[in-house]
Amino acid sequence: MNLRSPSTPETANTGLLLFAHGARDPQWARPFEAVADRCAAALGGQRVALAFLEFMTPDLGTAGASLVAAGCTEVDVVPLFLGSGGHVRKDIPVLMARLAAEHPGTQFRLRPAIGEASGVIAAMAAAALDRQPVEVPVK
């Protein structure tokens, strides 16, 4: 597990676990890795991990265990999903309960799906209105 940032005494007990869907194509993860890197840079010493629901590793349990092993006693779990569909409403609570049971000394807090944040909605609208053409490679 690659934690994206070393800890400092002020934030040694706090972690951020970004949770994305996953895909078979490894290039699909690039934007999510960039989000994790930016979060780590912005948070300074706070530990940041990226996990996936399926097809990719690590999974939520493995990433959560890594943060716990690194000394985190509080972990915010942020679903990198555009909306609160079945995975967010049904699958993630089950996985969160499992994490809590396996690591009773750590508080795992589920945050809303990232796509519901007003800043994300504004950024998507701005990108949709941007009329700059993008070349899409054809295979």
C-alpha positions in Angstrom: 0.0 0.0 0.0 1.4 3.3 -1.0 0.5 6.0 1.5 0.8 9.3 -0.3 2.2 11.4 2.5 4.3 10.9 5.6 2.7 11.9 8.9 3.5 14.7 11.2 2.7 14.8 15.0 -0.4 17.1 14.4 -2.0 14.8 11.9 -0.5 11.4 12.8 -3.9 10.0 13.8 -5.9 11.2 10.8 -6.3 9.5 7.4 -8.1 10.1 4.2 -9.3 7.1 2.2 -10.5 7.9 -1.3 -12.7 5.1 -2.7 -13.3 4.7 -6.4 -15.1 2.0 -8.4 -12.2 0.5 -10.3 -11.9 -0.8 -13.9 -10.1 -3.4 -15.9 -8.0 -0.8 -17.8 -5.2 0.5 -15.5 -5.2 3.9 -17.2 -8.8 4.5 -15.9 -7.2 5.1 -12.4 -5.0 8.0 -13.5 -7.5 10.8 -12.6 -8.1 9.2 -9.2 -4.4 8.8 -8.5 -4.0 12.5 -9.4 -6.8 13.4 -6.9 -5.0 11.3 -4.2 -1.7 13.1 -5.0 -3.3 16.5 -4.8 -5.0 15.7 -1.5 -1.7 14.5 0.0 0.0 17.7 -1.1 -2.8 19.9 0.2 -3.0 18.1 3.6 0.7 18.1 4.3 1.2 15.3 6.8 -2.2 13.7 6.6 -2.0 10.2 5.2 -4.0 9.6 2.0 -4.8 6.2 0.5 -6.7 5.3 -2.7 -8.8 2.1 -2.8 -11.1 0.4 -5.3 -14.4 -1.5 -5.2 -13.5 -3.9 -7.9 -11.1 -4.9 -10.6 -8.2 -2.9 -9.0 -6.1 -3.0 -5.9 -6.1 -2.2 -3.1 -9.6 -2.8 -1.9 -11.2 -0.8 0.9 -10.3 -3.2 3.6 -6.6 -3.4 2.6 -6.3 0.4 2.3 -8.1 0.9 5.6 -5.8 -1.6 7.3 -2.8 0.2 5.9 -3.9 3.5 7.3 -4.6 1.8 10.7 -1.1 0.2 10.6 0.3 3.6 9.9 -1.2 4.9 13.1 -4.5 6.5 12.0 -7.2 6.4 14.6 -9.6 8.4 12.5 -10.2 7.8 8.8 -12.5 9.8 6.5 -13.8 7.6 3.6 -14.7 9.7 0.5 -16.5 7.8 -2.2 -15.2 9.1 -5.6 -18.5 8.4 -7.2 -20.6 10.9 -9.1 -23.8 10.1 -7.2 -25.2 8.0 -4.4 -26.2 4.9 -6.4 -26.3 1.3 -5.2 -22.6 1.1 -4.5 -22.7 4.1 -2.2 -26.0 3.3 -0.5 -25.7 -0.4 -0.2 -22.1 -1.7 -0.7 -20.0 0.9 1.0 -22.0 0.8 4.3 -21.3 -3.0 4.5 -17.6 -2.5 3.8 -17.5 0.3 6.3 -19.1 -1.9 9.0 -16.5 -4.6 8.2 -13.7 -2.1 8.6 -15.1 -0.9 11.9 -15.4 -4.4 13.2 -11.8 -5.3 12.2 -10.3 -2.1 13.6 -12.3 -1.2 16.7 -9.7 1.4 17.8 -10.2 3.4 14.6 -13.2 5.6 13.7 -14.2 5.4 10.1 -16.4 8.2 8.9 -18.2 7.9 5.5 -18.5 11.2 3.7 -21.0 12.0 0.9 -20.3 10.9 -2.7 -17.8 13.4 -4.2 -20.1 14.1 -7.2 -22.7 15.7 -4.8 -20.3 18.4 -3.7 -21.2 21.8 -5.1 -17.7 22.5 -6.2 -17.6 19.3 -8.2 -20.9 20.0 -9.8 -19.7 23.5 -10.7 -16.4 22.1 -12.2 -18.3 19.5 -14.3 -20.7 22.2 -15.6 -17.7 24.5 -16.5 -16.0 21.6 -18.2 -19.2 20.7 -20.1 -19.5 24.3 -21.3 -15.8 24.5 -22.3 -15.9 24.4 -26.1 -12.3 23.4 -26.6 -12.1 20.3 -28.8 -10.2 17.3 -27.4 -8.6 14.8 -29.7 -9.8 11.3 -28.7 -7.5 8.5 -29.9 -9.2 5.9 -32.0 -7.9 2.3 -31.8 
